Amino acid sequence: MAPKAVEQPVTRPSSRLEDILLAQADAPVEAPAAKEKEPAAPAAKEAEPAEKEAPKKPAPKAVAPKRPKAPEAEDMTSPAIARKPPADLAEAPSDDPTTTEVKKLFRDALVHLDYKRYDKAAEVLQKAIALNPNSVLISNLYEQVVAKFLDAALDSKSPELKAQAEALQQLAYKGRLQQLRDPNRIKELVDALRKGFLPRTFAIEELTLAGDYAVPSLLQFLIDNQDPELRAYAGHVLSRMRGTAVPAICEALKYNDPMIRQILILALEVIADPRSAPALLWLAQEPDAHPLVGAAAKRALSRISDDPALLQTPAPAAFLNLAKDYYDGNRKVLMPHVYEHLVWRYEPAKKAIVSEAVPQYLYALRMAEEMCRNALLANPDYEPAIPLLLCAGFAQQNLLDAFFASIEGKQPLSKEEQAEADLAKPLRERLQMAPAIARAAGQKFVYAALQRALRDGRPEVAISCIRVLGEIATPASLPTPPVSEEEMQKAARKKEPPKRRRIMVWYGADQKEEPAPPPPAAGPFSIQLDGSPLVDALSFPDRRVRYAAAEAIVAIAPTEIIRDAPKVMANLAQALSETAFHVALLFEEDESRAEEIRPLLRDAGVLPVLVRTPTDSLSAARELPPKDLLIVSGELKRVDVAEAIANLRRVYTVAGAPLIVLAPKAEEAAIRERLSKEKPTILTRPLTVGAVRAAIEEVLKDAPEPKNRDAAARHAASAARTLASIQPAASIFKLDDALDALLETLAATTQPDAVRIPCCEAVRHAASPRAVPFLVQAYTDAKGSKELRLGILRALGACAGAARPLPEDVDRRATEVLTHAASDSDPDFRNAAALAFGLKGGVPGNMVDMVDRLLGKAPAPAAAPRAEEKPATPPADKPAEAPPATKPAEAPAPAPPKGE
């Protein structure tokens, strides 16, 4: 019997939803009024036998063969609901020129198929595809064109025709997806659930294919219709969805209606996706939840997992575990998206769920953020979710910044880059608030976020956390050095009463340390303040993290000695000498081979960033620092080397990067043939220092400057500003620990003023006489700017007056420089020289002459060069062009006695 045959395979727990559908499907089979009139006349002739056999005769059997083809008018609308009306190959007035030409080519190709001229048909079909026709048109012509070409390709076994038919099928598939994304089309399909059996069945099939695009309209359908039968149809559609629709259905659970919630829960019970467990736990554990909703949620959870402990897991903890899976890129929660990546969120004001499209590389991080948000909605006191929320926001911001940095100044953009830029621009403004959100959260959670970033190996996220800590962290949050056992015993003795202390010391008894006071009362889900991650960052492998941590600790300005304090000045000194270098993305699965090539690359002046999996290679290619070079092993096992390189070329940041392939000597020819389009440089094993260096020089010979050149200058300038902000009298850090690096940077003419000027300020604060010769040499540099030389004059005065006596030749050269600056025609130089003389201890020699010089009345020495014309290296003795035996020229001689 037809109804029984349909019911037999339905064994799922949600068959209660399908019972109504099955009953409705059987309804046309039951004898309607029109069907009963036809057998009425012959039944009257045999009335008595009919009455006796009536209980044995099933009604559906008698009527089913005579069912008319169109018993309901609504069934005639099925073609419009099942699919768009099939397009005609005939020309139409509304067709554009491309459509007209495509239809003509299709007609010609079909004629060739009729005569079995398959090569000609493939040639014509290729011309039609080259015109880039509308994919929706191809989808509508599927039966007339695409299906016929696919059948002909199978019959003819022609590879050319098969290739063109498959390309046409892909266009049709793309058009079908585009139709399923159309909101008007979705609304039309949802409205068809009210119609007869045939249009409703076709609508259910297409809504199932639409997936998460259909969930908002189905939720609105449930809200607008109180009829249980119509709601059952919508629930049946939701229960057939899989994959990307699960997050949307889980968000729809936030609509506070018990009946709608039960329908959605039953749909999730059928799907049985583990990603729905946190949302179901939230409903099952809600204190004021509807009893039927709670019971349905618990039943669905038992269907999803056999673990009885799942029901005891707090809903916020389940959301956090799911967020961790998204944040770590776990494949079990990242389902393939057919068209675009949508993030769903329920809007209470609209009583609807809304979507936001995000780039593919941001989807997992954005979902992690949404799951952390749900954990805090389930329990606002669940603090462990806040650090991961901050990390997810920072990670998204960093990836978007890296993307826009890679396309900055690039014109024109490719089609893919322009599409991605249009998608990312609305998100950029939102993600720029990530630091503000972290500041509002407080130092306790930012420290915890930093700890997670260091543990996960995410340097960009760690740097973002460190910068926020430099603004909001307090000195008391930083850890102090560990206390020795002797100091602990001494501190314990001080706490004893004086009399007992004397007795205990007399007898040499050990003092017992008093127990620490109990920690303050906290909630069950609270986390403790721990500032050690910031100090741990001083030893992180990535030097950018170390530099940022050192700068943040100086900005926090601790008043007591902290753990690993010497590493602060050491990292800042290293940052001053930061130079640009090339960065290479090294894709090597084998650990031993990776360790063999990495030191050779460093010796060649290249910093390798090692990745071991295809997924990690794509992620590292997008992250900072930008990659100047691709180095791929030719002995990859997890993925073919050609496929790995092709995937990397699709990433905008390394699309044009030079390529080096590492391969054994025996496989060199085969790899070169396979990668003939790439034309890579092949390094054969065993590797040598000379071979690697020669290959790097050859590849980068015509390459531009390193992409991190600006970043290196920013690191050095930031470190210089940090050192300049240190006040030795109030800081635990001593500038003398970084003085050598400061002086070397100051004397380096290749460094920009953004680095050298703050170095002058730091040297001035250090006030070390060792800096005087370096300052004199830097001042006489003809390339020095005005601002730099003014800073040098102020630093020169502070360093020359810091200690007495200075060596005679050093003091004389410093006084000469200051005297010439006091005679300069620019009043800024005269003011700087006056300040320097004051810091030095006063004007040596004739004060009246100095007054005239500062007032601009006494001319500068005739043969003395202007400040900007001084030689790069000052002479050791008196300059030959100095004026002969004038009073001001001899002023440096009495300076040491005056200082005494």
C-alpha positions in Angstrom: 0.0 0.0 0.0 1.4 3.4 -0.9 1.0 5.1 2.5 2.6 2.2 4.3 5.5 2.1 1.9 6.2 5.8 2.6 6.0 5.3 6.4 8.2 2.3 6.6 11.6 3.9 6.4 10.7 6.8 8.7 12.3 5.7 12.0 13.7 9.0 13.3 12.6 10.4 16.6 11.1 13.5 15.0 8.5 11.4 13.0 5.8 13.4 14.9 6.6 16.3 12.6 6.5 14.1 9.5 3.2 12.3 10.5 1.3 15.4 9.5 3.2 15.6 6.2 2.5 12.0 5.5 -1.2 12.4 6.3 -1.3 15.4 4.0 0.5 13.4 1.3 -2.2 10.8 1.6 -5.1 13.3 1.4 -5.4 13.4 -2.4 -5.6 9.6 -2.5 -8.7 9.7 -0.3 -11.9 9.8 -2.3 -12.9 13.4 -2.9 -16.4 14.3 -4.0 -15.6 14.2 -7.7 -14.1 10.8 -7.4 -17.1 9.2 -5.5 -19.5 10.2 -8.2 -17.8 8.2 -10.9 -18.1 4.7 -9.3 -21.6 5.5 -7.9 -23.6 4.1 -10.8 -22.0 0.7 -11.1 -22.0 0.3 -7.3 -25.8 0.5 -7.2 -26.3 -2.7 -9.3 -24.5 -4.8 -6.7 -25.7 -3.2 -3.5 -25.9 -6.2 -1.3 -22.4 -7.7 -2.0 -20.9 -4.2 -1.6 -22.5 -3.9 1.8 -21.1 -7.2 2.9 -17.6 -6.7 1.6 -17.3 -3.0 2.6 -15.1 -3.6 5.7 -12.6 -5.6 3.6 -12.3 -3.2 0.7 -9.8 -0.4 1.3 -10.9 2.9 0.0 -7.5 4.1 -1.4 -7.2 1.1 -3.6 -10.5 1.7 -5.3 -9.9 5.3 -5.9 -6.1 5.5 -6.6 -6.2 4.2 -10.2 -8.9 6.7 -11.1 -7.3 9.8 -9.5 -7.4 12.6 -12.0 -4.1 14.2 -13.1 -5.0 17.6 -11.8 -7.4 17.2 -8.9 -6.5 20.6 -7.4 -5.9 23.9 -9.2 -3.0 24.6 -6.9 -1.1 21.6 -8.2 -0.9 23.3 -11.6 1.5 25.9 -10.1 4.1 23.2 -9.4 6.5 24.2 -12.3 6.7 27.8 -11.0 7.5 26.6 -7.5 9.7 23.7 -8.3 11.9 25.7 -10.6 11.8 28.8 -12.7 9.9 28.4 -15.9 12.2 26.9 -18.5 13.8 29.5 -20.7 13.4 29.3 -24.4 16.3 29.1 -26.8 14.4 31.4 -29.2 15.4 35.1 -29.2 13.4 37.4 -27.0 13.1 41.2 -27.2 14.4 41.6 -23.6 17.6 39.6 -24.4 20.9 41.5 -24.3 23.5 41.0 -27.1 25.4 38.4 -25.1 22.3 36.4 -24.3 21.3 36.5 -28.0 24.6 35.3 -29.2 24.8 32.5 -26.5 21.4 31.2 -27.5 22.4 31.2 -31.2 25.6 29.2 -30.4 23.5 26.7 -28.3 21.1 26.2 -31.2 24.1 25.6 -33.5 25.7 23.2 -31.1 22.5 21.2 -30.7 22.3 20.8 -34.4 25.8 19.4 -34.4 24.7 16.9 -31.7 21.8 15.7 -33.8 24.2 14.9 -36.6 26.7 13.4 -34.1 29.4 16.0 -35.0 30.7 16.0 -31.5 34.0 17.9 -32.2 32.1 20.7 -33.9 29.6 20.8 -31.0 32.4 21.1 -28.5 34.0 23.9 -30.5 30.8 25.9 -30.7 30.1 25.2 -27.0 33.5 26.5 -26.1 32.7 29.8 -27.9 29.5 30.1 -25.9 31.2 29.6 -22.6 33.9 32.1 -23.5 31.2 34.8 -23.7 30.7 34.4 -19.9 27.0 33.9 -20.1 24.6 34.6 -17.2 24.7 31.6 -14.9 21.0 31.9 -14.1 20.2 31.6 -17.8 22.3 28.5 -18.0 20.5 27.1 -14.9 17.1 27.7 -16.5 18.3 26.0 -19.7 19.5 23.0 -17.9 17.1 20.5 -19.4 17.2 21.9 -23.0 20.9 22.4 -23.2 23.1 21.2 -20.3 21.5 17.7 -19.8 21.7 17.0 -23.5 25.3 17.9 -23.7 26.1 15.8 -20.7 24.3 12.8 -22.3 26.1 13.3 -25.6 29.4 13.5 -23.9 28.8 10.1 -22.3 27.7 8.6 -25.5 30.5 10.0 -27.7 33.3 9.5 -25.2 34.8 12.7 -26.6 37.1 14.4 -24.1 36.7 17.8 -25.6 32.9 17.6 -25.4 33.0 16.2 -21.9 35.2 19.1 -20.7 32.9 21.7 -22.2 29.8 20.0 -20.9 31.2 19.9 -17.4 32.2 23.6 -17.6 28.6 24.3 -18.6 27.3 22.2 -15.7 29.4 24.3 -13.3 27.8 27.5 -14.7 24.4 26.0 -14.2 25.2 25.0 -10.7 26.4 28.5 -10.0 23.2 29.9 -11.3 21.2 27.6 -9.2 23.0 28.7 -6.1 22.5 32.4 -7.1 18.7 31.7 -7.3 18.7 30.1 -3.9 20.3 33.2 -2.4 17.6 35.5 -3.8 15.3 36.6 -0.9 12.4 36.9 -3.2 12.9 33.4 -4.4 13.1 32.1 -0.8 9.9 34.0 0.1 8.2 32.4 -2.9 9.3 28.9 -1.8 8.2 29.5 1.8 4.8 30.7 0.7 4.4 27.5 -1.3 4.2 25.5 1.9 0.6 26.7 2.2 -0.2 25.2 -1.3 -1.1 21.7 -2.4 1.0 18.6 -2.2 3.0 18.9 -5.4 4.1 22.6 -5.1 4.8 22.1 -1.4 7.0 19.0 -2.1 9.0 20.9 -4.6 9.4 23.8 -2.3 10.6 21.6 0.6 13.3 20.2 -1.7 14.5 23.6 -2.8 14.4 25.1 0.7 16.5 22.2 1.9 19.1 23.0 -0.7 19.0 26.7 0.2 20.2 25.8 3.7 20.9 28.7 6.1 19.6 31.3 3.6 16.1 29.9 4.2 16.2 29.8 8.0 15.1 33.5 8.6 12.1 33.1 6.3 11.1 29.8 7.9 11.3 31.4 11.4 9.1 34.2 10.3 6.7 31.6 8.8 6.5 29.9 12.1 5.8 33.2 13.9 3.1 34.3 11.4 1.3 31.0 11.2 -0.4 29.4 14.2 -1.7 26.4 12.3 0.1 23.3 13.6 0.1 21.7 10.2 1.9 24.6 8.5 4.3 24.8 11.4 5.0 21.1 10.9 5.9 21.7 7.3 8.4 24.3 8.3 9.8 22.1 11.0 10.2 19.3 8.5 12.3 21.5 6.2 14.5 22.6 9.1 15.1 19.0 10.2 16.4 18.2 6.7 19.0 20.9 6.7 22.6 20.2 7.6 26.0 21.9 7.8 25.9 25.7 7.7 22.2 25.9 8.7 22.9 24.6 12.3 24.2 28.0 13.7 21.3 29.8 12.2 18.8 27.4 13.8 20.6 27.7 17.1 20.3 31.5 17.0 16.5 31.1 16.2 16.1 29.3 19.5 16.5 32.7 21.2 12.9 33.6 20.0 11.0 33.2 23.3 8.0 31.1 22.2 7.6 27.6 23.7 5.9 26.1 20.7 8.4 27.5 18.1 11.3 26.5 20.4 10.0 22.9 20.5 9.8 22.7 16.7 13.3 24.0 16.4 14.6 21.6 19.0 13.0 18.7 17.3 14.7 19.8 14.0 18.1 19.9 15.8 17.4 16.5 17.3 17.0 15.0 13.9 20.1 16.8 12.6 22.1 15.6 15.7 25.0 18.1 15.1 27.3 18.5 18.2 27.5 22.2 17.5 23.9 22.6 18.7 24.7 21.1 22.1 25.6 24.4 23.9 22.4 26.1 22.7 20.3 23.1 23.9 22.1 23.0 27.2 21.2 26.7 27.7 17.5 25.8 27.3 17.7 22.7 29.4 19.4 24.5 32.3 17.4 27.8 32.1 15.8 28.2 35.5 12.6 29.7 34.3 12.3 27.6 31.1 9.1 26.1 29.9 8.9 22.5 31.1 8.2 21.1 27.7 11.0 23.1 26.2 13.4 21.9 28.8 12.3 18.3 28.4 12.6 18.5 24.6 16.1 20.0 24.9 17.3 17.2 27.2 15.8 14.6 24.9 17.6 16.2 21.9 20.9 16.2 23.9 20.6 12.5 24.6 20.2 12.0 20.9 23.3 14.0 20.1 25.6 12.4 22.6 25.6 9.2 24.6 27.7 10.8 27.3 25.5 11.3 30.4 27.9 13.9 31.7 27.0 16.3 28.9 23.8 17.3 30.7 25.9 18.3 33.8 28.2 20.6 31.7 27.3 24.3 32.3 26.0 25.9 29.1 28.7 28.7 29.3 31.4 26.1 29.5 30.0 24.3 26.5 29.9 27.6 24.5 33.5 28.3 25.5 34.6 24.8 24.3 32.9 25.4 21.0 34.5 28.8 20.8 38.0 27.2 21.3 37.3 24.8 18.5 36.5 27.6 16.2 39.4 29.7 17.4 41.8 26.8 16.8 40.4 26.0 13.4 39.1 22.6 14.3 37.8 20.8 11.2 35.0 19.1 13.0 33.2 22.5 13.5 34.1 24.2 10.2 31.7 22.9 7.6 32.2 23.7 3.9 30.2 26.7 2.7 28.8 26.5 -0.8 28.7 30.2 -1.7 29.6 32.6 1.1 30.4 32.6 4.8 27.5 34.0 6.9 27.4 34.7 10.6 24.0 34.7 12.2 22.7 36.6 15.2 19.2 37.0 16.7 18.0 40.6 16.9 15.3 40.9 19.7 14.1 44.2 18.5 13.3 42.8 15.0 12.3 39.3 16.3 14.4 37.9 13.5 17.8 36.5 12.8 20.1 38.5 10.6 23.2 37.5 8.8 26.5 39.2 8.1 28.9 38.1 5.3 32.5 37.8 6.3 35.7 36.7 4.4 36.5 33.1 4.5 39.7 33.6 6.6 37.7 35.5 9.2 34.8 33.1 9.6 36.3 30.8 12.2 37.5 33.7 14.4 34.2 35.5 14.1 32.3 32.3 15.1 34.6 32.0 18.1 33.7 35.6 19.1 30.0 34.8 18.7 30.2 31.7 20.9 32.0 33.7 23.6 29.3 36.2 23.4 26.7 33.5 23.9 28.6 32.1 26.9 28.4 35.6 28.5 24.7 35.8 27.6 24.1 32.5 29.3 26.0 33.6 32.4 27.3 37.2 32.6 29.7 36.1 35.5 31.4 33.5 33.4 34.8 35.2 33.2 36.8 32.5 31.3 35.0 33.5 28.1 36.3 37.1 28.2 40.0 36.5 27.4 39.1 34.4 24.3 36.6 37.0 23.2 39.4 39.6 23.3 41.8 37.3 21.4 39.2 36.6 18.7 38.6 40.3 18.2 42.3 41.1 18.0 43.0 38.2 15.6 40.3 39.5 13.2 41.6 43.1 13.4 45.2 41.9 12.6 44.2 39.9 9.6 42.2 42.7 8.1 45.0 45.2 8.7 47.4 42.8 7.0 45.0 42.5 4.0 44.6 46.3 3.6 48.4 46.7 4.0 49.0 44.3 1.2 46.8 46.1 -1.3 47.7 49.6 -0.3 48.8 51.5 -3.3 48.1 48.6 -5.6 46.2 49.6 -8.7 44.3 48.1 -10.3 43.1 45.4 -8.0 42.2 42.0 -9.3 38.6 41.0 -9.4 39.1 38.7 -6.3 40.9 41.4 -4.4 38.3 44.0 -5.1 35.5 41.7 -4.1 37.3 40.9 -0.8 38.0 44.5 -0.2 34.3 45.4 -0.6 33.4 42.6 1.8 36.1 43.6 4.4 35.5 47.4 4.5 32.3 47.3 6.6 34.0 45.0 9.1 37.2 47.1 9.5 35.4 49.9 11.3 33.8 47.5 13.7 37.1 45.6 14.4 39.0 48.9 15.1 37.1 48.9 18.4 38.9 45.8 19.6 41.5 47.7 21.6 38.8 49.8 23.2 36.9 46.7 24.2 40.0 45.3 25.8 40.6 48.5 27.7 37.1 48.4 29.0 37.5 44.7 30.1 40.4 45.6 32.4 43.9 44.4 33.0 43.0 41.1 34.6 41.3 39.8 31.4 43.9 41.4 29.0 46.7 39.6 31.0 44.7 36.3 30.6 44.3 37.0 26.8 48.0 37.6 26.5 48.7 34.3 28.3 46.5 32.5 25.7 48.1 34.3 22.8 51.6 33.3 24.0 50.5 29.7 24.6 48.8 29.5 21.1 51.8 31.0 19.3 49.9 34.0 18.0 52.4 36.9 18.0 50.1 39.5 16.4 47.4 38.9 19.1 50.1 39.0 21.8 51.4 42.4 20.6 47.8 43.8 20.6 47.3 42.7 24.2 50.7 44.1 25.2 49.9 47.5 23.8 46.7 47.7 25.7 48.5 46.6 28.9 51.0 49.4 28.4 48.0 51.8 28.7 46.0 50.3 31.6 48.2 48.0 33.7 49.4 49.0 37.1 52.9 48.6 38.5 51.6 46.4 41.3 50.4 43.8 38.8 53.9 42.9 37.6 55.6 40.0 39.4 58.6 40.6 41.7 61.7 38.4 41.7 61.2 35.1 43.7 62.1 35.4 47.3 65.0 33.2 48.6 64.4 30.9 51.6 66.8 33.0 53.7 64.8 36.2 53.0 61.6 34.4 53.8 63.0 33.3 57.2 64.2 36.8 58.0 60.8 38.3 57.1 59.1 35.7 59.4 61.4 36.6 62.3 60.5 40.2 62.0 56.9 39.3 62.6 57.6 37.7 66.0 57.3 39.6 69.3 60.7 41.1 70.3 61.1 38.9 73.4 60.3 35.7 71.6 62.5 36.8 68.7 65.5 37.2 71.0 64.9 33.8 72.6 64.5 32.1 69.2 67.7 33.7 67.8 69.6 32.8 71.0 68.7 29.1 70.7 69.1 29.1 66.9 65.6 27.8 66.4 64.1 27.9 62.9 61.2 30.3 62.4 58.0 29.0 60.9 56.6 31.0 58.2 53.1 32.2 58.9 50.4 31.0 56.5 49.4 33.4 53.7 46.0 35.0 54.2 43.2 33.4 52.3 42.4 34.9 48.9 39.4 37.2 48.8 36.0 35.6 48.1 35.4 35.2 44.3 32.7 33.7 42.1 32.9 30.0 40.9 33.9 31.2 37.4 36.3 34.0 38.3 39.9 34.2 37.2 42.8 35.7 39.2 44.9 38.7 38.3 48.3 37.5 37.1 50.8 39.8 35.5 53.5 37.2 34.8 52.5 36.8 31.0 53.9 40.3 30.3 57.2 39.4 31.8 57.2 36.0 30.1 56.8 37.8 26.8 60.3 39.3 27.2 61.6 35.8 26.4 59.1 35.0 23.5 60.8 33.7 20.3 59.3 36.4 18.2 61.3 39.5 18.7 58.4 41.8 17.9 56.6 40.5 21.0 59.8 41.0 23.1 60.1 44.6 21.9 56.4 45.4 22.6 56.7 43.8 26.1 59.8 45.9 27.0 58.1 49.1 25.8 54.9 48.3 27.8 56.8 47.5 31.0 58.6 50.9 30.7 55.3 52.6 30.2 53.8 50.9 33.2 56.8 52.3 35.2 57.2 49.8 38.0 58.5 51.3 41.3 60.0 48.0 42.5 62.4 45.5 40.9 60.4 43.1 38.8 61.3 39.6 37.6 63.6 39.5 34.5 64.1 43.3 34.7 67.5 43.2 32.8 65.7 41.8 29.8 63.8 45.0 29.4 66.8 47.2 28.5 68.4 44.4 26.5 65.4 44.1 24.2 65.1 47.8 23.8 68.8 48.0 22.9 68.3 45.2 20.3 65.3 47.0 18.8 67.4 50.1 18.2 69.6 48.2 15.9 66.7 46.6 14.0 67.3 46.5 10.3 65.2 45.4 7.3 65.6 41.8 6.1 63.8 39.5 3.8 61.3 37.0 5.2 60.7 33.6 3.6 57.8 31.3 4.0 59.4 27.8 4.4 57.0 24.9 3.8 58.7 21.7 5.0 57.0 18.8 6.7 60.1 17.0 7.9 61.6 18.4 11.1 65.2 17.3 10.4 65.2 18.8 6.9 63.7 22.0 8.3 66.4 22.3 10.9 69.0 21.8 8.2 67.8 24.7 6.0 66.9 27.3 8.7 70.4 28.2 9.8 71.6 28.4 6.2 68.8 30.8 5.4 69.6 33.0 8.3 73.3 33.0 7.2 72.1 34.2 3.8 70.2 37.1 5.5 66.7 35.6 5.2 64.3 35.0 8.2 62.4 31.7 7.7 58.8 31.3 8.9 58.4 27.5 9.1 55.0 25.8 8.4 54.3 22.1 8.2 50.7 21.7 7.0 48.8 23.2 4.0 46.4 25.0 6.3 49.2 26.6 8.3 50.9 27.7 5.1 47.8 29.6 3.9 47.4 31.2 7.3 51.0 32.2 7.6 51.0 33.6 4.1 48.3 36.1 5.2 49.8 37.1 8.5 52.5 39.6 9.2 55.4 40.1 8.6 54.9 40.1 4.8 56.7 37.3 3.0 59.3 38.2 0.3 60.1 34.6 -0.7 58.5 31.2 -1.0 60.6 28.1 -0.2 58.7 24.8 -0.7 60.0 21.3 -0.2 59.7 19.0 -3.1 59.2 16.0 -0.8 55.9 16.9 0.7 53.7 13.9 1.7 50.4 15.4 2.8 49.9 17.4 -0.4 51.3 17.5 -3.9 54.0 20.1 -4.3 52.3 21.6 -7.4 49.0 21.8 -5.6 50.6 23.4 -2.6 52.2 26.1 -4.7 49.0 26.7 -6.6 47.1 27.2 -3.4 49.7 29.6 -2.1 49.5 31.6 -5.3 45.8 32.2 -4.6 46.8 34.2 -1.5 47.2 37.9 -2.5 50.2 38.5 -0.3 52.5 35.9 -1.9 50.9 35.7 -5.4 54.0 37.2 -7.0 56.8 36.1 -4.6 59.9 34.4 -6.0 59.9 30.6 -5.5 62.6 28.2 -4.4 62.0 24.4 -4.4 64.2 22.1 -2.3 64.5 18.6 -3.9 66.9 15.7 -4.1 69.3 15.6 -7.0 67.5 12.6 -8.6 64.1 14.3 -8.7 65.3 17.7 -10.0 64.3 17.1 -13.6 60.9 15.7 -12.7 60.0 18.6 -10.4 61.3 21.1 -13.0 59.0 19.6 -15.6 56.0 19.6 -13.3 56.5 23.2 -12.3 57.5 24.5 -15.8 54.9 27.3 -15.6 56.4 28.6 -12.3 60.0 28.4 -13.4 61.3 28.0 -9.9 64.9 28.0 -8.6 65.7 24.5 -7.5 68.1 23.8 -4.6 69.3 20.2 -4.6 70.3 18.3 -1.5 72.7 18.0 0.2 72.6 21.8 0.9 75.7 23.9 1.4 76.2 27.4 2.7 77.5 28.7 -0.6 74.7 27.1 -2.6 72.0 28.5 -0.4 73.5 32.0 -0.4 74.0 32.0 -4.2 70.4 30.9 -4.8 69.0 33.6 -2.4 71.1 36.3 -4.1 70.1 35.2 -7.5 66.4 35.1 -6.6 66.4 38.4 -4.8 68.6 40.2 -7.3 65.7 41.9 -9.1 63.4 41.8 -6.1 62.3 45.1 -4.4 63.4 46.2 -1.0 62.3 44.0 1.9 58.6 44.4 2.7 59.3 44.8 6.4 61.6 47.8 5.9 59.1 50.3 7.2 58.3 47.9 10.1 62.0 47.7 11.1 62.2 51.5 11.2 59.0 51.6 13.3 60.5 49.2 15.8 63.6 51.2 16.1 61.7 54.5 16.5 59.4 53.1 19.0 62.3 51.7 21.1 64.0 55.1 20.9 60.9 56.9 22.1 60.6 54.4 25.0 64.2 54.9 26.1 63.7 58.7 25.9 60.7 58.5 28.2 62.8 56.9 31.0 63.6 59.3 33.8 66.6 57.8 35.7 65.8 59.4 39.0 62.3 57.8 39.1 62.8 54.6 37.2 64.2 51.2 38.1 65.7 51.0 34.7 69.1 52.5 34.0 69.8 54.1 30.6 73.5 53.2 30.9 72.5 49.6 30.1 71.4 50.7 26.6 73.9 53.6 26.2 76.1 51.8 23.7 73.2 51.0 21.4 72.0 54.6 21.8 75.3 56.0 20.7 75.7 53.6 17.8 72.3 54.5 16.5 72.9 58.2 17.0 76.1 58.0 14.9 74.5 55.9 12.2 73.6 58.3 9.4 71.5 55.6 7.7 68.9 55.8 10.5 66.0 58.3 10.0 65.4 61.3 12.2 62.5 59.5 13.8 65.0 57.2 15.4 68.0 59.5 16.0 66.1 62.4 17.6 64.6 60.3 20.4 68.0 58.8 20.9 69.4 62.3 21.6 66.7 62.8 24.2 67.6 59.5 25.9 71.3 60.3 25.8 70.5 63.6 27.4 68.7 61.8 30.2 71.5 59.4 30.6 74.0 62.4 31.0 77.0 60.2 30.5 80.4 61.9 29.6 81.1 58.9 27.4 78.5 60.3 24.9 80.4 63.6 24.3 82.6 62.4 21.4 79.7 60.7 19.7 77.5 63.8 20.0 80.3 66.1 18.6 80.7 63.8 15.6 76.9 63.5 15.0 76.6 67.3 15.2 79.2 67.9 12.5 77.4 65.6 10.1 76.5 67.6 7.0 73.3 65.5 6.5 71.9 66.2 9.9 68.6 68.0 10.0 68.0 71.1 12.1 65.8 69.3 14.7 68.4 66.6 15.1 71.3 69.0 15.6 69.3 71.0 18.2 68.7 67.8 20.1 72.4 67.0 19.9 73.2 70.4 21.4 70.9 69.9 24.4 72.3 66.4 24.9 75.9 67.7 24.6 75.4 70.2 27.4 73.9 67.6 29.7 76.6 65.0 29.1 79.5 67.5 29.3 78.3 68.9 32.6 77.5 65.5 34.2 81.0 64.8 35.5 84.2 66.7 36.1 86.8 66.9 35.0 86.4 65.9 31.3 89.4 65.0 29.3 90.9 68.2 28.0 90.6 67.5 24.3 87.0 66.3 24.7 86.0 69.4 26.7 87.7 71.6 24.2 85.9 70.1 21.2 82.5 70.3 23.0 83.1 73.9 23.9 84.0 74.7 20.3 80.8 73.2 19.0 78.7 75.1 21.5 80.6 78.4 20.8 80.0 78.2 17.1 76.4 77.3 17.7 76.0 80.4 19.9 77.2 82.5 17.0 74.8 81.1 14.5 72.4 83.3 12.6 69.5 81.1 13.5 68.1 82.0 17.0 67.0 78.4 17.6 70.7 77.3 17.5 71.7 80.2 19.8 69.0 79.3 22.3 70.0 75.6 22.2 73.7 76.6 22.8 72.7 78.8 25.7 70.8 75.9 27.3 73.7 73.6 26.7 76.2 75.9 28.3 73.8 76.1 31.3 73.7 72.4 31.6 77.4 72.2 31.2 78.1 74.5 34.1 78.3 77.9 32.6 80.1 79.8 29.9 83.9 79.4 30.1 86.0 82.5 29.5 84.6 86.0 28.6 80.9 86.3 29.4 80.5 89.6 27.6 81.6 88.0 24.3 79.1 85.2 24.8 76.3 87.8 25.5 77.2 89.5 22.3 77.1 86.2 20.4 73.8 85.2 21.8 72.3 88.6 21.0 73.6 88.3 17.5 75.8 91.4 17.7 79.2 89.7 17.6 79.6 88.1 14.1 80.6 84.5 13.9 84.3 83.8 13.2 85.0 84.6 9.5 86.5 81.2 8.7 84.3 79.1 10.9 81.9 76.9 9.0 78.2 77.1 9.7 76.8 74.4 11.8 75.3 72.7 8.7 78.6 72.8 6.9 80.8 71.1 9.6 82.7 68.0 8.5 81.3 64.6 9.3 84.3 63.7 11.5 85.7 66.5 13.7 89.5 67.0 13.8 91.3 66.0 16.9 93.0 69.4 17.4 92.0 73.0 16.8 90.5 73.5 13.3 92.8 75.3 10.9 90.0 77.6 9.8 89.4 78.9 13.3 90.0 82.7 13.8 93.6 83.5 14.9 94.1 84.0 18.6 90.8 85.6 19.4 89.5 85.6 23.0 86.4 83.5 22.3 88.5 80.8 20.6 90.7 80.4 23.7 87.7 80.1 26.0 87.7 76.3 26.4 91.1 76.4 28.2 89.9 77.8 31.5 86.7 75.7 31.6 88.0 72.9 33.8 89.3 75.2 36.6 85.9 77.0 36.6 84.0 73.8 37.0 86.2 72.9 40.0 
